[in-house]
Amino acid sequence: MNKIDDTISRQAAIEVIDAVFPVDPMKSEYAQGIACGAALAKTYVEQLPSAQPEIIRCKDCKHWDGVDTCDVIDATVLDNDFCSFAERRSDEE
């Protein structure tokens, strides 16, 4: 089996489940089974963790001097900038 590991929209996946399984569960036991399976699939998709990494802004990073400089890249940054070196500042710092 091929393993697929990419980022998708959780909402798009739910919409596809709704589109592929537009079943009236009252039609038959078979339809009830399909509706139950679709509902279960939606529940699993909704519970998946986010694949998007947390974005930490410079103002919240422990490497920002609180004025305009990043200690890691030794450059001027704005408080709303971000980068791959960011580490969230704890309350103790």
N, C-alpha and C positions, 0 to 999 in steps of 0.2 A: 504494500500500500504506500502511495506517495504521501509524504507528510507536507502539508501546506502551512507555512508560518508567515502570514502577512497581516497587515493591519486592514480592518474593514470597519464600516460604520455599524454599530450595534442596531441603530434604528433601521438602517437599510435591510439588515438581515431579518428583523421582525416583519418589515413590510413584505419581504419576499415570502416568508412563511404564510402571512395572511393572504397573499395573492395566489400562492400555489395550492393552498388548502381552504378555499372558500366554501366550506361544506356546511350545510344545514344539518346539525346533529340529530334533528328530529326525524329525518328521512328513514333511517334504518340503523341497525346495530353497527353495521360496517361504517356508516357515516359518523356514528358516535365514537367509534375507535379512531377514525382519522382526526376528528375534532379534538379528541383527548390527546393524541400524539402531537398535533400541532400546538396545542396549549402547553404541553410539556416542553416541547422544543423552544417555544417563546420564553418560558420560564428559565430554561438553561441559558439561553442567549442573554437574557436580562441580568443574570447573575455572574456573567463572565467579568473578570477584572479588566479595567481599561488597559489598552495597549499603548496609549499615548503617555510618554514620560511626563513627569511633573516639570513644569517650567518654573524656575526660581528666578525672580527678578533681582537685579543688583541690589535694590534697597533691602531685600530680605536675605542677602548672601553674606556669609561670614567673611568674605574676602573684600568687601566694599568698605572703604574708610568712613562712610557716612556723609561724605561731602561730594567727591567727584572722581575718586581714583580706585581702581581695582588692584589689589595687592598681587594677584596672580599674573595678570598680563601687563602690569605697570603702565596703565593707560587711563585716560580720562573716559569715564562712562557716565551715562545718565541713570537716574534711579530706576527707570522702567526698562532699561536694557537687560539682556540675559545672555548666557553663554554656556558652553558645555562644561566649564570648570566650576559651575555654581554648586555651592553647598549651603543648605539652609542654616541660617544663624539660629542658635538655640537661645532661650530666654536668659541663660546664664552668661552669655557673652556680651 
